[in-house]
Amino acid sequence: MPTEFILPINNFRGEYDFLSNFFRHPFAWRDIEWQTSEHAFQAVKTTTMEEFEYVKNADSPAKAKRRGREIRCREDWEQIKEAAMLDILRAKFAPESWLASKLVATGSAELIEENKWHDNVWGVCFCPKCAKKKGRNLLGKTLMQIRAELKEGLS
């Protein structure tokens, strides 16, 4: 009997916009209310409270991302950024939340943050310039890890 083929989810827009770090849905992380996971991720890079507030209070996730590029990053950022993202997304997709239910409902589909803005760390860029590069898809892998954790918690 043939195995069922499941298409990957590679577009975090429309039906799957909730997978994006730009998805607007308030959630609590570290006793702070965040507008988006992008705001939290960019703010945690900072070294001062002033920069933290500057990023946290951005009026859009795109602006939070831009502000995150303007601030001075903590020295250990490259060593901790993946763990920070995992922790932030665990809060966003908290068990029993409707977002957790939506993530679990993606089944066993591979989650790939396909993009055209040359992000081959958190996603996979499919532009001609990046065609020969292999994206790490850390966002997709992190989401799949959380989905597996949520499914395990349901058993």
Sequence and secondary structure as in RCSB ss.txt:
>XXXX:A:sequence
MPTEFILPINNFRGEYDFLSNFFRHPFAWRDIEWQTSEHAFQAVKTTTMEEFEYVKNADSPAKAKRRGREIRCRE
DWEQIKEAAMLDILRAKFAPESWLASKLVATGSAELIEENKWHDNVWGVCFCPKCAKKKGRNLLGKTLMQIRAEL
KEGLS
>XXXX:A:secstr
        B   SGGGGGGSTT    EEETTEEES HHHHHHHTT SSHHHHHHHHT SSHHHHHHHHHHS   T
THHHHHHHHHHHHHHHHT TTSHHHHHHHTTTT  B  EESS   SSSEE SGGGTTS    HHHHHHHHHHHHH
HHHH 
